């Protein structure tokens, strides 16, 4: 259970970073 939770957190962090990059790209455009 704990391992699954850590994997979910890692994926969530990855998504957050991708969203931030998209927002930065949108601002610079």
mmCIF file of the N, C-alpha and C atoms, coordinates in Angstrom:
data_MODEL
# 
_entry.id   MODEL 
# 
loop_
_atom_site.group_PDB 
_atom_site.id 
_atom_site.type_symbol 
_atom_site.label_atom_id 
_atom_site.label_alt_id 
_atom_site.label_comp_id 
_atom_site.label_asym_id 
_atom_site.label_entity_id 
_atom_site.label_seq_id 
_atom_site.pdbx_PDB_ins_code 
_atom_site.Cartn_x 
_atom_site.Cartn_y 
_atom_site.Cartn_z 
_atom_site.occupancy 
_atom_site.B_iso_or_equiv 
_atom_site.pdbx_formal_charge 
_atom_site.auth_seq_id 
_atom_site.auth_comp_id 
_atom_site.auth_asym_id 
_atom_site.auth_atom_id 
_atom_site.pdbx_PDB_model_num 
ATOM 1  N N  . UNK A 1 1  ? 0.845 -1.207 0.000   1.00 0.00 ? 1  UNK A N  1 
ATOM 2  C CA . UNK A 1 1  ? 0.000 0.000  0.000   1.00 0.00 ? 1  UNK A CA 1 
ATOM 3  C C  . UNK A 1 1  ? 0.883 1.261  0.000   1.00 0.00 ? 1  UNK A C  1 
ATOM 4  N N  . UNK A 1 2  ? 1.894 1.248  0.848   1.00 0.00 ? 2  UNK A N  1 
ATOM 5  C CA . UNK A 1 2  ? 2.767 2.419  0.934   1.00 0.00 ? 2  UNK A CA 1 
ATOM 6  C C  . UNK A 1 2  ? 3.478 2.676  -0.391  1.00 0.00 ? 2  UNK A C  1 
ATOM 7  N N  . UNK A 1 3  ? 3.924 1.589  -1.036  1.00 0.00 ? 3  UNK A N  1 
ATOM 8  C CA . UNK A 1 3  ? 4.638 1.729  -2.298  1.00 0.00 ? 3  UNK A CA 1 
ATOM 9  C C  . UNK A 1 3  ? 3.726 2.348  -3.354  1.00 0.00 ? 3  UNK A C  1 
ATOM 10 N N  . UNK A 1 4  ? 2.489 1.882  -3.391  1.00 0.00 ? 4  UNK A N  1 
ATOM 11 C CA . UNK A 1 4  ? 1.517 2.411  -4.350  1.00 0.00 ? 4  UNK A CA 1 
ATOM 12 C C  . UNK A 1 4  ? 1.325 3.907  -4.109  1.00 0.00 ? 4  UNK A C  1 
ATOM 13 N N  . UNK A 1 5  ? 1.248 4.294  -2.830  1.00 0.00 ? 5  UNK A N  1 
ATOM 14 C CA . UNK A 1 5  ? 1.044 5.698  -2.479  1.00 0.00 ? 5  UNK A CA 1 
ATOM 15 C C  . UNK A 1 5  ? 2.220 6.543  -2.964  1.00 0.00 ? 5  UNK A C  1 
ATOM 16 N N  . UNK A 1 6  ? 3.441 6.012  -2.800  1.00 0.00 ? 6  UNK A N  1 
ATOM 17 C CA . UNK A 1 6  ? 4.624 6.770  -3.227  1.00 0.00 ? 6  UNK A CA 1 
ATOM 18 C C  . UNK A 1 6  ? 4.642 6.933  -4.736  1.00 0.00 ? 6  UNK A C  1 
ATOM 19 N N  . UNK A 1 7  ? 4.223 5.880  -5.450  1.00 0.00 ? 7  UNK A N  1 
ATOM 20 C CA . UNK A 1 7  ? 4.182 5.958  -6.912  1.00 0.00 ? 7  UNK A CA 1 
ATOM 21 C C  . UNK A 1 7  ? 3.168 7.017  -7.338  1.00 0.00 ? 7  UNK A C  1 
ATOM 22 N N  . UNK A 1 8  ? 2.026 7.038  -6.682  1.00 0.00 ? 8  UNK A N  1 
ATOM 23 C CA . UNK A 1 8  ? 0.992 8.033  -7.016  1.00 0.00 ? 8  UNK A CA 1 
ATOM 24 C C  . UNK A 1 8  ? 1.533 9.439  -6.766  1.00 0.00 ? 8  UNK A C  1 
ATOM 25 N N  . UNK A 1 9  ? 2.234 9.615  -5.646  1.00 0.00 ? 9  UNK A N  1 
ATOM 26 C CA . UNK A 1 9  ? 2.793 10.929 -5.331  1.00 0.00 ? 9  UNK A CA 1 
ATOM 27 C C  . UNK A 1 9  ? 3.812 11.339 -6.384  1.00 0.00 ? 9  UNK A C  1 
ATOM 28 N N  . UNK A 1 10 ? 4.647 10.405 -6.797  1.00 0.00 ? 10 UNK A N  1 
ATOM 29 C CA . UNK A 1 10 ? 5.665 10.714 -7.799  1.00 0.00 ? 10 UNK A CA 1 
ATOM 30 C C  . UNK A 1 10 ? 5.011 11.139 -9.107  1.00 0.00 ? 10 UNK A C  1 
ATOM 31 N N  . UNK A 1 11 ? 3.969 10.413 -9.526  1.00 0.00 ? 11 UNK A N  1 
ATOM 32 C CA . UNK A 1 11 ? 3.272 10.762 -10.763 1.00 0.00 ? 11 UNK A CA 1 
ATOM 33 C C  . UNK A 1 11 ? 2.618 12.140 -10.628 1.00 0.00 ? 11 UNK A C  1 
ATOM 34 N N  . UNK A 1 12 ? 2.066 12.414 -9.459  1.00 0.00 ? 12 UNK A N  1 
ATOM 35 C CA . UNK A 1 12 ? 1.419 13.703 -9.220  1.00 0.00 ? 12 UNK A CA 1 
ATOM 36 C C  . UNK A 1 12 ? 2.438 14.841 -9.318  1.00 0.00 ? 12 UNK A C  1 
ATOM 37 N N  . UNK A 1 13 ? 3.620 14.628 -8.721  1.00 0.00 ? 13 UNK A N  1 
ATOM 38 C CA . UNK A 1 13 ? 4.682 15.635 -8.796  1.00 0.00 ? 13 UNK A CA 1 
ATOM 39 C C  . UNK A 1 13 ? 5.074 15.878 -10.250 1.00 0.00 ? 13 UNK A C  1 
ATOM 40 N N  . UNK A 1 14 ? 5.183 14.789 -11.013 1.00 0.00 ? 14 UNK A N  1 
ATOM 41 C CA . UNK A 1 14 ? 5.571 14.901 -12.414 1.00 0.00 ? 14 UNK A CA 1 
ATOM 42 C C  . UNK A 1 14 ? 4.538 15.725 -13.181 1.00 0.00 ? 14 UNK A C  1 
ATOM 43 N N  . UNK A 1 15 ? 3.259 15.460 -12.914 1.00 0.00 ? 15 UNK A N  1 
ATOM 44 C CA . UNK A 1 15 ? 2.196 16.213 -13.587 1.00 0.00 ? 15 UNK A CA 1 
ATOM 45 C C  . UNK A 1 15 ? 2.277 17.683 -13.222 1.00 0.00 ? 15 UNK A C  1 
ATOM 46 N N  . UNK A 1 16 ? 2.516 17.974 -11.942 1.00 0.00 ? 16 UNK A N  1 
ATOM 47 C CA . UNK A 1 16 ? 2.614 19.370 -11.506 1.00 0.00 ? 16 UNK A CA 1 
ATOM 48 C C  . UNK A 1 16 ? 3.726 20.093 -12.254 1.00 0.00 ? 16 UNK A C  1 
ATOM 49 N N  . UNK A 1 17 ? 4.870 19.423 -12.419 1.00 0.00 ? 17 UNK A N  1 
ATOM 50 C CA . UNK A 1 17 ? 5.990 20.053 -13.114 1.00 0.00 ? 17 UNK A CA 1 
ATOM 51 C C  . UNK A 1 17 ? 5.631 20.306 -14.573 1.00 0.00 ? 17 UNK A C  1 
ATOM 52 N N  . UNK A 1 18 ? 4.948 19.349 -15.187 1.00 0.00 ? 18 UNK A N  1 
ATOM 53 C CA . UNK A 1 18 ? 4.561 19.527 -16.596 1.00 0.00 ? 18 UNK A CA 1 
ATOM 54 C C  . UNK A 1 18 ? 3.591 20.701 -16.738 1.00 0.00 ? 18 UNK A C  1 
ATOM 55 N N  . UNK A 1 19 ? 2.671 20.822 -15.803 1.00 0.00 ? 19 UNK A N  1 
ATOM 56 C CA . UNK A 1 19 ? 1.709 21.933 -15.841 1.00 0.00 ? 19 UNK A CA 1 
ATOM 57 C C  . UNK A 1 19 ? 2.441 23.262 -15.685 1.00 0.00 ? 19 UNK A C  1 
ATOM 58 N N  . UNK A 1 20 ? 3.415 23.297 -14.775 1.00 0.00 ? 20 UNK A N  1 
ATOM 59 C CA . UNK A 1 20 ? 4.179 24.537 -14.579 1.00 0.00 ? 20 UNK A CA 1 
ATOM 60 C C  . UNK A 1 20 ? 4.906 24.925 -15.861 1.00 0.00 ? 20 UNK A C  1 
ATOM 61 N N  . UNK A 1 21 ? 5.497 23.933 -16.524 1.00 0.00 ? 21 UNK A N  1 
ATOM 62 C CA . UNK A 1 21 ? 6.208 24.218 -17.767 1.00 0.00 ? 21 UNK A CA 1 
ATOM 63 C C  . UNK A 1 21 ? 5.241 24.762 -18.818 1.00 0.00 ? 21 UNK A C  1 
ATOM 64 N N  . UNK A 1 22 ? 4.055 24.170 -18.893 1.00 0.00 ? 22 UNK A N  1 
ATOM 65 C CA . UNK A 1 22 ? 3.068 24.646 -19.866 1.00 0.00 ? 22 UNK A CA 1 
ATOM 66 C C  . UNK A 1 22 ? 2.648 26.078 -19.550 1.00 0.00 ? 22 UNK A C  1 
ATOM 67 N N  . UNK A 1 23 ? 2.463 26.374 -18.278 1.00 0.00 ? 23 UNK A N  1 
ATOM 68 C CA . UNK A 1 23 ? 2.062 27.734 -17.894 1.00 0.00 ? 23 UNK A CA 1 
ATOM 69 C C  . UNK A 1 23 ? 3.166 28.728 -18.249 1.00 0.00 ? 23 UNK A C  1 
ATOM 70 N N  . UNK A 1 24 ? 4.412 28.349 -17.987 1.00 0.00 ? 24 UNK A N  1 
ATOM 71 C CA . UNK A 1 24 ? 5.525 29.238 -18.323 1.00 0.00 ? 24 UNK A CA 1 
ATOM 72 C C  . UNK A 1 24 ? 5.593 29.463 -19.822 1.00 0.00 ? 24 UNK A C  1 
ATOM 73 N N  . UNK A 1 25 ? 5.379 28.416 -20.586 1.00 0.00 ? 25 UNK A N  1 
ATOM 74 C CA . UNK A 1 25 ? 5.409 28.544 -22.048 1.00 0.00 ? 25 UNK A CA 1 
ATOM 75 C C  . UNK A 1 25 ? 4.294 29.482 -22.510 1.00 0.00 ? 25 UNK A C  1 
ATOM 76 N N  . UNK A 1 26 ? 3.134 29.358 -21.887 1.00 0.00 ? 26 UNK A N  1 
ATOM 77 C CA . UNK A 1 26 ? 1.999 30.196 -22.273 1.00 0.00 ? 26 UNK A CA 1 
ATOM 78 C C  . UNK A 1 26 ? 2.293 31.667 -21.947 1.00 0.00 ? 26 UNK A C  1 
ATOM 79 N N  . UNK A 1 27 ? 2.943 31.907 -20.816 1.00 0.00 ? 27 UNK A N  1 
ATOM 80 C CA . UNK A 1 27 ? 3.258 33.291 -20.437 1.00 0.00 ? 27 UNK A CA 1 
ATOM 81 C C  . UNK A 1 27 ? 4.257 33.903 -21.405 1.00 0.00 ? 27 UNK A C  1 
ATOM 82 N N  . UNK A 1 28 ? 5.233 33.111 -21.823 1.00 0.00 ? 28 UNK A N  1 
ATOM 83 C CA . UNK A 1 28 ? 6.286 33.633 -22.693 1.00 0.00 ? 28 UNK A CA 1 
ATOM 84 C C  . UNK A 1 28 ? 5.796 33.845 -24.121 1.00 0.00 ? 28 UNK A C  1 
ATOM 85 N N  . UNK A 1 29 ? 4.745 33.157 -24.486 1.00 0.00 ? 29 UNK A N  1 
ATOM 86 C CA . UNK A 1 29 ? 4.257 33.249 -25.866 1.00 0.00 ? 29 UNK A CA 1 
ATOM 87 C C  . UNK A 1 29 ? 3.712 34.642 -26.147 1.00 0.00 ? 29 UNK A C  1 
# 
